Amino acid sequence: MTRFFARDDRAKAGTHPRRRRIAVVATLAALALSGCQFSGSGPIDIGTPAPGTLRPGLADVGAREHPRVVATYGGVYEDRGAERAVAQVVGRLVEASDDPSQTYRITILNSPAVNAFALPGGYLYVTRGLLALATDTSEVAAVLAHEMAHVTASHAIKRQQRAEATELAGRVLGNVVRDPDQARAAIISSQLSFARFSQIQELEADAVGVRTLARAHYDPFAAARFLTAMGNFAAYQSAQGAGKGAPDFLSSHPTTPERVQTAVRAARQIGAPGLGERDRDAYLTKIDGMLYGDDPLEGYIRGRTFLHKALGITFSAPQGYIMENSPEAVLASNPSGTALRFDGADLTDFSSLRAYMTSGWINGLIADSVREETVNGLPAVTASAITDGWSFRIAVVRIGRTGYRFIFASRSGGSSFDRDYQATLESFRQLTPTEVARLRPLRIKVIRADAGDTPERLAVGMSGVEPERRLQLFSILNQVTPGEAIPAGTALKLVVD
């Protein structure tokens, strides 16, 4: 949650606090299985074509978009081990690629998302979340070879609008924000994204990437192995989503099973399994200690609980809600369609919480629903709103000059809606000094299996994960099967704080 507060930006636009953009609620964006997805914050500036040409230089597009990519994904992740792990791969892949003269700029992004993508001009990106999921160097090489194939094959990156947070986010933005220009800007910002490469281009890049892997003497089956791991991780992430399974992320994009089959066929044309380097031990040594999950500056989501060390606050969502720590706010939703947004606002210019609540930033506010109360000893104001068939429950809790805002939205309403809202609000509190001191970021810790170790035994050492889900995450991160003995000496990843 890198931009937690809804600040005024007075210097930029001279706006009053009551005219701040309020993106009221949004559903959770699905984890993309694509190796080529990027969600941007606005249209690509493709520039002006040079005289005598029909389009601007593609390298210029990549150069212009690079700062936005870095900002959108939480900045550049700086870790010597992770950097060495990536750098080790690049040289070998370039020499083995279809165009060894092509230059590349590789950036590790500070994001827990499992993602990698390419921009024109040789700009390649991989997230630390992807590096944490990989189990060896050959899998990282498979990802980079795939992205390099997009570049060498001159696959064009196109732009399209799509609703990353589905219909709920767009409708609520339009329903509850009174300033139409601000609402429209918020909706556009949430919907614009780079179009994923076409199905044909993705499968072509998979096949080319496997051939490049083999020429670089890496395990050609690494691509299929890692695509399978991505699918398993997506299922883990969506396990609380009422059985919806892995998200659908564009009809034009090949499904993960299809990509796995393509990668396996391409690898089998080269040789049998066991061919080429995997380099598991050396790779895991390099990422030992790497940050896992949310960046400390954005706060942490641990299960259904959000904690922020610097702000000293915490709250929990009810059972069945999936939480996401987005750049603008903490978002949550449940299978019945109730959505929650939690963020902060500057209350400096308001004489009271009631004055802020009634200052005009909420459409459909029910005037006589506004109540001043306390939440765990903190001053608060609550209210209800109804607009265009949506029911809202809104609360603002004050700590100093900051108002922490809870906004629940539901189409159906009902007792469960009120109960979830009340339970979440009542869970909000300040962390104790002891809790703050103990709150630490999650990191990857590499261990070695002893004789007789099993996934069940080792998964107990995982932190920051609900106890009932530790085994599943441990098995996915290490590509091991529950119930089976792990060979002594095998390098394995734990998530610890």
Secondary structure, 3 states (H helix, E strand, C coil): CCCCEECCCHHHHCCCHHHCCCCCCCCCCCCCCCCCCCCCCCCCCCCCCCCCCCCCCHHHHHHHHHHHHHHHCCCECCCHHHHHHHHHHHHHHHHHCCCCCCCCEEEEECCCCCCEEEECCCEEEEEHHHHHHCCCHHHHHHHHHHHHHHHHCCCCCCEEECCCCHHHHHHHHHHHCCCHHHHHHHHHHHHEEECCCCHHHHHHHHHHHHHHHHHCCECCCHHHHHHHHHHHHHHHHCCCCCCCCCCCCCCCCCCHHHHHHHHHHHHHCCCCCCCCECCHHHHHHHHCCCEECCCHHHCEEECCEEEECCCCEEEECCCCCEEEECCCCEEEECCCCCEEEEEEEECCCCCCHHHHHCCCCCCCECHHHCEEEEECCEEEEEEEEEECCEEEEEEEEEECCEEEEEEEEECCCCHHHHHHHHHHHHHCEECCHHHHHHCCCEEEEEEECCCCCCHHHHHCCCCCCCHHHHHHHHHHHHCCCCCCCCCCCCEEEEEEC
